[in-house]
Amino acid sequence: MTHDPRKFRNALGCFTTGVAVITTQMEGRPPIGITVNSFASVSLDPPLVLWSLDKKSDTLSTFKSVNGFTVNVLREDHRDISSRLARQGDHSLEGLALRVGAFNGCPALEDALAHFECSVETRHEAGDHIIMIGRVLHFEYSEDGKPLLYHRGGYQGLAEGTP
Ligand SMILES: Cc1cc2nc3c(=O)[nH]c(=O)nc-3n(C[C@H](O)[C@H](O)[C@H](O)COP(=O)(O)O)c2cc1C
């Protein structure tokens, strides 16, 4: 196959996803977060989830060493948070409403649509990314509120009238 990375990205962009921020903290360092749309469920029993991290990311060394992370599912009005935490080299959570997870000790975004507090189960090298598998220690979600969506490289919301 002749590989055109841009077209490959465009093709992947046809698959609409939610948007999540992965938060964590290394001992003695400030908390950080990175925007991802690679979050997916893996297993119900045991409860496992995954997301993948670009090996070029400034956050790679952090995620290679921490024991846990929290997946924060963003709401439709969280575009600013998503864009901010997708900026290269700027993953500070300063100024955002945070809480500390009771189960993994990681920072979490107070107002997320859902939280998954994870311990790191395994890391897998996969091409130019590493796949982070998390074991869910605790989760919470809101019954109401709509998710932020990502489609063809842009943010979207659910159609009007969707519950
Ligand atoms: C909607 C959206 C989804 C993203 N999904 C991922 C992802 O799944 N994995 C990843 O490594 N980067 C993803 N990124 C890119 C990172 O957020 C961003 O490139 C990275 O934070 C760049 O800075 P860094 O080199 O400091 O990490 C995504 C960006 C956006 C806007």
The ligand as an ORCA input file, in Angstrom:
! r2SCAN-3c Opt
* xyz 0 1
  C      -9.513     16.186     19.669
  C      -8.077     15.796     19.835
  C      -7.732     14.466     20.041
  C      -6.407     14.068     20.232
  N      -6.122     12.751     20.476
  C      -4.847     12.379     20.757
  C      -4.544     11.037     21.125
  O      -5.416     10.182     21.201
  N      -3.243     10.728     21.403
  C      -2.248     11.660     21.334
  O      -1.094     11.333     21.596
  N      -2.512     12.945     20.984
  C      -3.783     13.326     20.714
  N      -4.077     14.621     20.397
  C      -2.997     15.562     20.302
  C      -2.510     16.036     21.638
  O      -3.533     16.548     22.467
  C      -1.475     17.130     21.316
  O      -0.875     16.890     20.111
  C      -0.373     17.116     22.215
  O      -0.865     17.551     23.449
  C       0.742     18.042     21.671
  O       1.561     18.454     22.653
  P       2.749     17.620     23.360
  O       3.796     17.270     22.370
  O       3.186     18.611     24.385
  O       2.087     16.422     23.972
  C      -5.394     15.031     20.187
  C      -5.719     16.380     19.964
  C      -7.046     16.766     19.800
  C      -7.388     18.217     19.595
*
